[in-house]
């Protein structure tokens, strides 16, 4: 089965959203959201929730995410706003879905240089809505689609604007990595999985997911890469808050700036290079199809160093770490896809696995 990158991206998003959202209707979601709003002491009737719908673009496809509009009274004033509901998906991609952790991260980042949507109301135990979730204001800005290199704001931009968007993306990464995560109460991210080193814990977090998905064949196939990553993890002199899923699609852009960073479920404490390498992976996958105005990987690393004031080290290692994570995520995600899409998606996994092994051989000829 042959499929274009655009159609592959659209189909992945479409299927993921279907399995994450389940069979609950928009009207049923509207009533659930209204129950949550009624439970807030500052909110009074009348409450009207309307236009509940899935979001578009590439962000949020691994979670339950819905747009909606609501009118209510707050402190005696009428409020009419646009919101986003994020909730525990019906079928999870990962073995752990720490909704409370996502809320804590975004609340901790409020008031920092990292732009995040404002948090509104929480139901992290599902007492009001019947499923754990939280509501945030809908941030201004435009998200790139999954096939951002072929359509949408980035593809449609001039070469000069593309470069400005990439610079804004790198600047936002630098701001994330500059957050004082201990002072902001984010030390809980140190405990995502077992392991002596920070990278080992992240390697094990994804490996635990593979085990949860009962992907025994994949565990046998990719075990050597896992062992090498754990045995050779570099020292991290200044651990930083890492977003974890630094795809271009997890940012909203307003003009030439990033107006919001979305989807924090993969966040961890580790090496900034891990975030940078994960973002570069998508650019490097384009090969000869790189768009005019998109800087080379080397230029992006140099620009990140300039913006962050950090010296980037061990990028060959972190490129392998990024590809290892991507391959495991794709492998875990495959189980959600119907048989008629399996062959196309399996081909994509194989292409990415081939890139991972090329990188593995670059760091260790014994692979």
C-alpha positions in Angstrom: 0.0 0.0 0.0 1.5 3.3 -1.1 0.4 6.5 0.6 1.7 10.1 0.5 3.2 11.7 3.5 0.3 14.1 3.7 -2.3 11.3 3.6 -0.2 9.2 6.1 -0.1 12.0 8.6 -3.9 12.8 8.2 -4.8 9.1 8.6 -2.6 8.7 11.7 -4.3 11.7 13.3 -7.8 10.6 12.2 -7.4 7.0 13.6 -5.6 8.2 16.8 -8.4 10.7 17.6 -11.1 8.1 17.0 -9.6 5.6 19.5 -8.8 8.3 22.0 -12.2 10.0 22.0 -14.4 6.8 22.0 -18.1 6.8 21.5 -19.2 9.7 23.8 -21.2 12.2 21.7 -20.6 16.0 21.7 -23.9 16.5 23.6 -22.8 14.1 26.3 -19.4 15.8 26.6 -21.2 19.2 26.9 -23.2 17.9 29.8 -20.1 16.5 31.5 -18.2 19.8 31.1 -21.2 21.7 32.4 -21.2 19.5 35.5 -17.5 20.3 36.1 -18.2 24.0 35.7 -21.1 23.9 38.2 -18.7 22.4 40.7 -16.5 25.5 40.6 -17.3 27.9 43.5 -16.7 31.1 41.4 -19.0 30.0 38.6 -22.8 30.5 38.7 -25.7 29.8 36.4 -26.6 30.2 33.6 -24.0 27.9 32.2 -24.1 27.0 28.5 -21.6 24.7 26.8 -21.7 24.5 23.0 -19.8 23.6 19.9 -17.9 20.7 21.4 -15.6 19.3 18.7 -12.2 17.6 18.0 -9.3 19.9 17.3 -7.6 20.0 14.0 -3.8 20.0 13.3 -1.1 17.7 14.6 -1.2 18.4 18.3 -3.1 16.4 20.9 -3.6 13.2 18.9 -2.3 10.9 21.7 -4.7 12.3 24.2 -8.4 13.0 24.5 -8.7 16.6 23.4 -11.8 18.7 22.5 -12.5 22.3 21.7 -15.6 23.9 23.1 -17.2 27.3 23.9 -18.9 28.2 27.1 -20.9 31.1 28.6 -21.2 31.4 32.4 -21.2 34.0 35.2 -18.1 34.5 37.3 -17.9 37.0 40.2 -21.1 38.6 38.9 -19.8 39.1 35.4 -20.9 37.3 32.2 -18.0 35.3 30.7 -18.0 33.9 27.1 -14.9 32.0 26.2 -13.2 29.4 24.1 -11.7 26.4 25.9 -9.9 23.1 25.5 -10.8 20.0 27.4 -8.0 17.4 27.8 -8.9 14.1 29.3 -7.7 10.5 29.8 -8.1 8.8 26.4 -10.3 5.8 26.0 -7.4 3.8 24.6 -4.0 5.0 25.9 -0.9 5.2 23.8 1.3 4.9 26.8 1.2 2.6 29.8 0.9 5.7 32.1 -1.3 8.7 31.5 -0.4 11.2 34.3 -3.1 13.8 33.8 -2.4 15.4 37.2 1.3 15.7 36.2 0.3 17.6 33.0 -1.7 20.0 35.1 1.1 20.5 37.6 3.6 21.3 34.8 1.4 23.8 33.0 0.5 25.5 36.3 4.2 25.6 37.3 5.1 27.3 33.9 2.5 30.0 34.3 4.4 33.3 34.7 7.6 32.0 33.2 9.0 32.8 29.7 7.5 29.5 28.4 4.0 30.2 26.9 1.4 27.7 28.0 -2.4 27.9 27.9 -4.0 29.3 31.1 -5.4 26.5 33.3 -9.1 26.8 34.3 -10.7 23.8 36.0 -9.6 20.4 37.0 -11.2 17.0 37.5 -8.1 14.8 37.7 -10.0 12.0 39.5 -13.0 12.1 37.2 -15.5 12.9 40.0 -17.5 15.4 37.9 -17.1 14.3 34.3 -16.8 10.5 34.9 -13.3 10.6 33.4 -10.2 12.5 34.6 -9.7 15.7 32.7 -8.9 19.4 32.9 -9.9 22.6 31.1 -7.7 25.3 29.8 -8.3 28.5 27.9 -7.8 28.1 24.1 -4.6 29.9 23.3 -4.3 32.1 20.3 -2.3 30.9 17.3 -2.2 28.4 14.6 -1.0 24.8 14.8 0.9 23.0 12.0 -0.7 19.8 10.6 1.0 16.5 11.0 2.5 16.8 7.5 3.7 20.3 8.3 6.4 20.1 5.6 3.8 19.7 2.9 0.8 21.8 3.9 -0.3 24.5 6.3 1.4 27.5 7.9 5.0 26.3 7.5 4.7 24.9 4.0 2.8 28.0 2.8 5.3 30.5 4.3 8.0 32.2 2.4 11.6 30.9 3.0 12.3 34.0 5.2 9.3 33.4 7.3 10.1 29.6 7.6 13.5 30.6 9.1 11.9 33.0 11.5 9.4 30.2 12.6 12.3 27.8 13.2 14.2 30.5 15.2 11.1 31.0 17.3 10.8 27.3 17.9 14.5 27.0 19.0 14.1 30.1 21.2 11.2 28.5 23.0 13.2 25.3 23.5 15.9 27.4 25.1 13.3 29.0 27.4 11.9 25.6 28.5 15.4 24.4 29.3 16.1 27.6 31.3 13.2 27.0 33.8 14.3 26.5 37.4 12.4 23.1 37.6 13.2 22.5 41.3 11.9 25.9 42.4 8.8 25.4 40.2 8.0 22.1 42.0 8.7 19.8 39.1 11.0 17.4 40.9 8.3 14.7 40.6 9.4 14.3 37.0 12.6 12.6 38.3 10.5 9.5 39.2 8.9 8.6 35.9 10.7 5.2 35.9 13.4 3.2 37.6 17.0 3.7 36.8 20.3 5.2 38.2 20.7 7.8 35.5 18.3 10.3 34.1 18.5 9.0 30.6 18.2 5.4 31.8 14.9 6.3 33.5 13.5 7.7 30.3 14.8 4.6 28.3 13.0 2.4 30.9 9.8 4.5 30.8 9.4 3.8 27.1 10.5 0.2 27.6 7.9 -0.2 30.2 5.4 1.0 27.6 6.5 -1.6 25.1 6.2 -4.3 27.8 2.7 -3.0 28.7 1.7 -3.3 25.0 3.0 -6.9 25.0 5.3 -6.1 22.1 7.7 -9.1 22.8 9.1 -9.2 19.2 10.0 -5.5 19.3 11.6 -5.9 22.7 13.8 -8.7 21.4 14.6 -6.7 18.2 15.4 -3.4 19.9 16.9 -4.7 23.1 20.5 -4.2 22.0 19.9 -0.5 21.4 18.3 -0.1 24.8 21.2 -1.8 26.5 23.8 0.3 24.7 21.9 3.6 25.5 21.8 2.6 29.2 25.5 1.5 29.3 26.7 4.7 27.6 24.5 7.5 28.9 26.5 10.7 29.1 26.9 12.7 32.3 24.4 15.6 32.3 26.1 18.5 34.0 23.0 20.8 34.2 19.8 18.7 34.0 16.9 20.7 32.6 13.2 20.5 32.1 12.6 18.7 28.8 9.4 18.8 26.9 9.9 15.3 25.6 7.8 15.6 22.4 9.4 18.6 20.6 7.6 18.1 17.3 6.9 21.2 15.4 3.2 20.4 15.7 3.2 20.8 19.5 3.5 24.6 19.2 1.0 27.3 18.3 2.4 30.1 16.2 1.1 33.7 16.2 2.9 35.7 13.6 6.6 34.9 14.0 6.3 33.8 17.6 5.4 30.7 19.5 2.2 31.6 21.4 1.8 28.3 23.3 3.6 25.0 23.9 1.2 22.1 24.0 1.2 18.4 25.0 3.4 17.9 28.1 2.7 14.2 28.8 6.2 13.2 27.7 8.0 15.8 29.8 11.0 14.7 31.9 14.1 16.0 33.6 17.2 15.3 31.5 19.6 16.7 28.9 18.5 19.6 26.7 20.2 17.8 23.8 17.5 15.1 24.1 14.8 17.7 23.1 17.0 19.2 20.4 17.7 15.9 18.9 14.1 14.8 18.9 13.2 18.0 17.1 16.0 17.6 14.6 14.8 14.0 13.8 11.7 15.4 12.0 13.8 17.8 9.9 16.4 15.2 9.1 13.7 12.7 8.0 12.9 15.1 5.1 16.3 14.3 3.4 16.4 15.9 0.0 12.8 17.3 0.5 13.9 20.1 2.9 12.1 23.3 2.1 13.8 26.5 1.2 14.5 28.6 4.3 14.8 25.6 6.6 18.3 25.7 8.2 20.5 22.6 8.2 20.8 20.5 11.4 24.2 22.1 12.1 22.8 25.6 11.7 19.9 24.7 14.1 22.3 23.4 16.7 24.4 26.6 16.4 21.4 28.8 16.7 20.1 26.9 19.7 23.5 27.3 21.4 23.4 31.0 20.6 19.9 31.4 22.0 20.4 29.2 25.1 24.0 30.0 26.0 24.6 26.3 26.4 27.2 24.2 24.7 25.6 21.2 23.0 27.4 17.9 23.6 27.0 14.2 22.7 24.5 14.9 19.8 25.3 11.5 18.2 24.1 9.8 21.4 21.0 11.9 21.7 20.1 11.4 18.0 20.1 7.7 18.7 18.1 8.2 21.9 15.5 10.2 19.9 15.2 7.6 17.2 14.9 4.9 19.8 12.0 6.7 21.4 10.3 7.4 18.1 10.5 3.8 17.0 9.1 2.6 20.3 6.2 5.1 20.2 5.3 4.1 16.6 5.4 0.4 17.6 3.1 1.0 20.5 0.8 3.1 18.4 0.4 0.5 15.7 -2.0 -1.6 17.7 -4.7 1.1 17.3 -4.7 1.0 13.5 -7.1 -1.2 11.4 -5.7 -3.9 9.1 -6.1 -1.9 5.9 -3.6 0.7 7.3 -1.2 -1.7 9.0 1.0 -2.2 5.9 1.5 1.5 5.2 2.2 2.3 8.9 4.5 -0.7 9.3 6.5 0.6 6.3 6.9 3.9 8.1 8.1 2.1 11.3 10.6 0.1 9.2 12.0 3.3 7.6 12.4 4.9 11.0 14.0 1.7 12.5 16.5 1.7 9.6 17.4 5.3 10.4 17.8 4.3 14.1 20.2 1.4 13.2 22.2 3.7 10.9 22.7 6.1 13.8 23.5 3.2 16.1 26.3 2.1 13.7 27.6 5.7 13.6 28.1 5.6 17.4 29.1 1.9 17.6 30.3 -0.1 14.7 29.4 -3.3 16.4 25.7 -2.8 15.8 
